Amino acid sequence: MHITIDYTPAIRQTAGIGRYTRNLVSALAEADRENQYTLFCAGANPELSGLPANFSVRSSRVPERLLNIGWHKLSLPFGAEHLAGPSDIFHSPDFTLPPLRAARGVVTIHDLSFMRLPECADPGLRAHLLSSAPRAVAAAHRVLADSMHTRDDLIELLGVDADKISVVHAGVEARFRPVRDLAHLERVRAQYDLPELFILFVGTIEPRKNLSRLISAYAAMRRQTALPHQLILCGAKGWLCDDIYRQVHDEGLGEDVKFPGFIADQDLPALYTLADLFVFPSLYEGFGLPPLEAMACGTAVVAGNNSSLPEVLGSAALLVDAGDTDAITEAMATALGNASLRVRLADMGRAQAARFSWESAAQQLLRAYELVGH
C-alpha cells in the first residue's frame, strides 16, 4: 500500500500531538519496510534525515492555517491528494480529515474532552472540533483512538460503529528511565531552580488538569503535616491559566509553588527522576502519557481515577477521586510519608510503563492500515 501521513503536527507542535506523531512515525519507519509512505507537511519543507527508502517527504507552500480554513470552514472540495499526491490511505493524526478523492481516510481522535468537559475547553477550539471531528469520523474508513476509554466515548457521543475503531495506544520512549548521572541531575536541578524535595506535575497549565484542586490540596497538606516538599507545576500556559497563578498568591504559598514553564524534552527524564512524587489529578485524559513516563523513571504516582487513567496506569498508581480535594491531600501525604510505599509503587510503575512502547503502537497501527486496505 501507499500511505500518506499528515506530518504537519509533528513539525508545528512541540509537545502533545506533535510528539505523538513524531514517535509513531519513527517506530513505523523501523517496523515497516514494505509499504510506501509519504509524510505530508503543510506550509513547511522540513529536512528529515534517517528515513528508510520507503519513506518520502512532500511539502506544500500553502500554510496549514489556510488549508484548515479552506477544508474545514469553507468546505472547499479540492482533495488533499492535490497537494500530498495520490495514495491508497491518507492518515490524519489530529482530529480532522481533509476532503479526499480516491484515498481511504484514517483519522486519530485522541480524546473527546471538548464534549465531556466543555467548560474546560477553549471556546474557539471547541467550536472547531465540534464541527470537524464528527465529519471526520463519518467520512473516515477507520477511526483510531488512543485508549479503550476514548473508543467508548466515540461510540457513545458520536455514534461511531465499534467495528470501525482501532485502539492505538501511545508509548513510552526508551529514554524514559531512572537517570543515574549525578552531574546531569544537578544540571537540570540548577537549570530549573528545583528544590531538594518536591512534588511534580507536568502538563499544560489549564483548567482540565485540575490544578486548582491540586494547589488547594497541597496547601492543606502543608498545614496538616511537617512535610517540606515544594510543588513544581511544569508546562506551557494554556487557556484560562491566570486564575491558577493567582491562586498560589491567594493561598499564601509564595515560593512553595513554582512554575518553571515548558520543559525541554531532553530534560524530562531527569526531572521525573528528581521528583519524590508525581501528581496528575487531571479531570479527563484520552491517554495520559506524563504519569506513565514518570513511572518509567521510577517515580511514584498519584493520579485521578477517571477517563483513561485507570486503563493506562493500572494498579501501579494511587488513584483518587480528582474532584475530592481532601482525597488528593491524603494520597500525597500518604505517599510522601511512606518510603516503602513509594518504592513499591516505583517497582510496579516501571513494569506498567514497560507494557506501552512505540514499537507495539506501530504494530497496532499497521493492523489498522491492513483493515483499511482490504
ABEGO torsion letter per residue (X at the ends): XBBBBBAAAAAABABEAAAAAAAAAAAAAAABAABBBBBBBBGBBBBBBGBBAABBBBBBABBAAAAAAAAAAAGBABBAAAAAEBBABBBBABGBBBBBAABBBBBBBABAAAAABAAABBAAAAAAAAAAAAAAAAABABBBBABAAAAAAAAAAAGBBAAABBBBBBBBBAABBBBABAAAAAAAAAAAGBBABBBBBBEBBBAAAGAAAAAAAAAAAAAABABABBBBBBEBBBBGAAAAAAAAAAAGAEAABBBAEBBBAAAAAAAAAABABBBBABABBAAGAAAAAAAAAGBBBBBBABEAAAAAAEAABBBBBAABAAAAAAAAAAAAABAAAAAAAAAAAAAAAAABBAAAAAAAAAAAAAAAAX
